[in-house]
Amino acid sequence: MESLFDCQAGTYNNMELLPYWPTEMLDVLGGELPMFTGLEIDGNGLLEPNPLLSIGPSCDSSLSGLGMDGDWFVAPPSLEPSSVASSPDIEGQAREKSPDKTGQTFDSDLNMLLDETVPMESKKWIFNTIFDIVSKYRFHDGERIFPSLEFYFILVHNDSDADRLRGLIARFHHFIAYLKSYKADEALVSLKAVEQRMEALADQKGAEIAPSSCPIPDNDLMAMSQLKGLLDVEALAIAEPESFPIISQEPATKKRKRDADPEDCEIRAGFRLSDELKAPGEYRYNGLVHDENHFQSINDAYLRHARQRAGLAAEDDPTWPESGDRKRQYVKDLFDAITNTVDFHEARKAKAKVEAHNAATRGKAPSASERVLADETKTAVDRLEAVLHCKMSNLEVELVSWKVLEAAMACQQGHTMRALWASERTNSQWDVFETFEARWGAICENMKDCKMMLHSVTRADWVAKLAGAPMKERKNKLNNDSINARKGAQLKAGAKKMLENGP
């Protein structure tokens, strides 16, 4: 993650100044957080931020000062409509969306507080973050606003649990910072009351709230329901710019149901999956997985453990592939998109290169594959082979299509189906679609226009490559490492020579 202070320094009257506040997009828990640039120069020639500056979590531009809307929320006055994805809150006004690209909002934390299987220690951590960090630094005068999100990120920068803290702070700040003062007061009072009652129950029942012996009291359920009433519909993910076209995503119009996640809640063979994933890496074999059947069960739960924002629940989505006929129709749509080679990105690119080379008769000549791609008289089989470097049979295209359908159904329910070890950046890549049909349409459109995506889908699994040829794969890795090292040295030497010779 890029440091908050990894930025340029400015000068004023030939004097070295404090660093500018960052203007780049910073990667925070997989989401890009816009930073503010509003600065003033005081009498001593020092840069300092505008003290009234408060940044909206999804704002795409710098703001200066705060304004009040007609009823509930403190809203930035200079917000550009195109710079933020919004949807109506319970009063019908527009409210900014969450800064977290994973789509999680404070609603997920409220659900955790209501979850009887979550240990009291985890709930205490949420309450401590809310009251000892976020609300502690709320202004005591005027509209009693909360500091900007950047302030809190700097505050916890050196904390050993900074990444986790930033995630919760961002979600709660998005929820609380735009409420009117009296509504924020009510929310904090409700949360404090729930905390006190939970602690009292925990003292009576033991260190943790046991699901079987300590149900959530009705008054706490009511308090949480009131808090959820202050939350608008879940945050809309803002799609990153793509090199290839995708289906546009319409704003959500109804609140989603979250399907239950029994893999994370139930005890599997003597241990809870989430607890084991949070355990420190002692790297001592414990025999947690008993056999291949047990492995399949746990591995399936593990791949569904990482969650993102889901679309409509299957029972609420009229486009959900429930029947065999509908599934086969979706598979046929993808099959047709994959094998459609009338007009696609790689062919257009190759055609432009061939035409430029023929006109200038200089430069690097197009490869044989590029000439095939540029030739519109070639069959779909030939043109796909030029991209994939192999011929695919009808059966293989169907198998790929069914595999993608299975993954798309899981993703539409919010399951990433990606291992956590694949890195946070990989797991944070996510597009939200209201219906399954919208997701499938985007998949088909991109597979039709960008055959390199098909190339990626059909690449061999690296686990199978390792198991099949451990010695050869090791040799390939070492050779690649050696080649990359030589290329790096050559580039470094070339750059040094250019500097010595001058422009």
Helices and strands as residue ranges (DSSP letters): E 9-12, E 15-19, E 26-28, E 31-33, E 39-41, E 47-49, E 67-68, E 74-75, G 81-83, E 86-88, E 94-96, H 106-114, H 120-129, I 130-134, G 135-137, H 149-155, H 162-176, H 181-205, H 218-230, H 262-265, H 273-278, H 292-303, G 314-316, H 324-339, H 345-360, H 368-374, H 380-388, H 394-412, G 420-422, H 424-428, H 436-449, H 451-457, H 462-468, H 470-501
